Amino acid sequence: MRLWNLSARENVNLYLFVGVLLVVGAVFGALLVHALTFEQQQELAEHLGHYMNTLEDPGSSNPADAFGSSFLFYAKWLLLIWLLGISVIGLPLVLVLDFLKGVLIGFAVGLLVHQYAWQGVLVSLAAVAPQNALVVPALMIASVSAARFAYFVVRERLFRRKGRLLPPFLAHTAAAALMLVMLGLASLYEAYVSPLLLERVAPQASVSGVSIDDLRL
C-alpha cells in the first residue's frame, strides 16, 4: 500500500468540507455571544480551554501545569477523532467535533471582542490565532485521515472483501501521532508564550462582570 496521502491536492474535497464546517461553526459561535444570557456565556467560556491567565499576578500561573492541561485537552480531542475513525460508524461524530471546534473559536473571539472591543481583537491575535494556526490544521488532517480510513474499510473490506486492514490502520495511527506533535507545539505556545503577550495587550480590568481569568480557550 502506498504512503497514506493526506495532501490537500489529493483530498481537496475532504479538506474543503471540513474547512466549511469549521467556518460555519465559527460564525455560529460568534452569534452565540449575542444569543445567550450572561450565565450561559460564563458556562460555555469554561470549556474554551486554558486560554487566558490571570494578568494581575503573573507569578501565580504555572506554565508547566498550563502546558499539561492544554496538551491533555488536545490529546483527548485527537484521540476521540482517531477512535471515531477506526470505528467507521463514528465518522459523522468526527464532523460534529470539527464543527464544535469552530464554535469554540468563534465564541472565544466573539466574546473577547464583545467584552473588550478593539482590545479584544488584540487579545485574539495574541492568544487565539497563533496556537489555532497549528491546532486547526492538525485536527483537519486527523479528520481527513479518519474519513479516509473509514472509506477504505467500507469500500475494501465490506464491499470488495479484499485488502489488508493493518497498513491503513498503522498509517492512520501514524498520522494521528504526527498531529499530536503539532498539538504539543500549540500547547507550548499557550503555556509559555501566550501569557507574556497577554500581559502587554490584554485588558487589565473586568468588564461587565467577566474577569480576565474567566475567559479560557
N, C-alpha and C positions, 0 to 999 in steps of 0.2 A: 504493500500500500504506500502511495506517495505521501510526502510530507503533508501534515494537516494544514491545509492552506486556509488561512484566515485573513488574507489580504482584502483590502477594500475593493480592489478591482474584480476579484473573483466572487465576492459576496456583496456586491453593491446593493442589491435589493434588500438583503437582510439588514445591513447597516443603515440603509435609508429608513426601513420600517422601525428599527429600534430607535434611531435618531428622532423620528417623528413622535414616537411615544414619549421620549424624554422632553421634547419641546412642548408638546401638548400638556404633559404633566407639570412642567414649569409654569406655564400660563395658568393652569388650574390652581396651582399652589399659590401663585401671586394673587389670584382673585379671592382665595380663601381668607386672606388677611382682612378684606373688607366685608366678607360674608359672615365671619364667625364672631362670637362675643369675645370679650376680653378674657374670660376664664378659659374658653376653648382654645384661644390663641396661646395662652400660657401652657396648657396641657400638651398641645402639639409641639410647642417650642422645646420641650424637654426631650423630644425624640429627634431633634435636629442634629444631635451628636455633640461632640466636645469641640465647640467652635469658638466661644468667647471665654476668656479668662478674666478673673477679677483684676481690673486695672488699678484700683486704688491701692492694692497691696500686692505687687507682682511677686514678692518673695514668698507669698503663701502658696503659689502654684508649684507643682512638682512636675517638671517636663517628662520624667520617666513614667510617672503614673498616667499622665495625659497621653503619652505615646502608647502605653499598654492598653488603655481603654479604647482609644481611637482604632488601633490596629485590630483589637479583638472585635470591635463592631464591624469593621470592614471585612474581616476574615469570616465572620458568621454570615454576612451578606453573600460573599463569594461562595462559601460552602453550600449555602442554600441553592444558589444558581447551579452549581455543579451537581448536587443531588437531584434537583428537579430535571436536569438534562438527562441524566442516566436513567431516570425513572420513565422517561418518554412522555407518559401521560401528564406529567407535571410541567411540561413545556409552557402551556398558557400562563402558569403562575410566574414563570420567568419574565414574561412580558408585563405582567402585573407589577413585578418588582422594579422593572425598568421605569414604568410609569410612576411608581411611588417615589423612586429616586428623583425624578423630575419634579414631583410635587414638593419634596423636601427642599430642594434647591430653590424652587420658585417661592416657596413660603418663607424661607430664610431671607432671601434678598428682598422680597416684598415687605416683610415685617421690619427689616432694618431701615429700608427707605421710608416706610410709613412712619416709623418712630423717630428717625433722626434726619430725615430729608437728605440733603447733599452729603452730610457726614456719613449717612448710612451707605451711600454709594462708595465712599472711600473705604469703609469697613468691608464691604462686599468685595471690592477689588483686592484688598489686602488679605482677607481671611476666608473668602468663599471661592473666588475664581482660581487661585493658584493650585490648591490641592485637588479641586474638581477637574482641573485640566489633566490630572492623572487618573482620578477616580472614575470619571465618566468614560473615558476610552477603555479603561481596564474592565469595567462592568459590561460595556458594549461588546468587547472582544469575547469575554466569558459567555455572554448571552448568545452570540453568534456561534460559538463553539458548541454550546448546549443544543442549539437548534440543529446544527449540522449532525451532531451525534444522534439526536432523536430521529432525524430524517434518514440517516443511514440504517438505524435499527428497523424502522418501519419498511423502508424500501428493500434492503438486502436480506434481512433476517425473517421478516414476517411474510413478505410477498414473494421474493425470489428464492428464499430458503437456501441462501448461499452467503459466502463472505465470512471472514473471521471477525469476531467481535473484539478481540483483545487489542489489535492495533489502534482502531479508532478510540477505544476506551483509554488506552495509555496516552494517546495524543490529546484527547480532551482533558485528561488529568494534568498533563504537562502544560497545556495552555492555561489552566487554572492556576497552576503553581507559578508560572511566569507573571500572571496578573497579580498574584499575591505579593510579589516583589514590588510591583508598581504601587500597590496599595500601602505597602510598608513605607515607601518613599513619601507618599502623601501624608501618612501618619507622622513621619519625622518632621515634615513641614509644619503640620498643625501643632506639634508639641514644642518645637524649638524655635521656629522662625515666626510663625503667626503671632505669638504673644509680643514679640519685640516690635513688630509693625503696628499691632493694635495699640500699644502704649502711645504711639505717635498720632494715629489717625482716628481712633475710636472716641466717641463722646464720653465725657467724664461724669455726666450726671444722669440720673434716672429720668425717663420721660414717660409720662402717662402711667406711672406706677410700675414700669418694666425696667428692671435694672440690667446693667451690662451682663451680670453673672447669670441672668435668666435666659439669655439667648444663646443657644448652643446648636451647632450643626455637626 
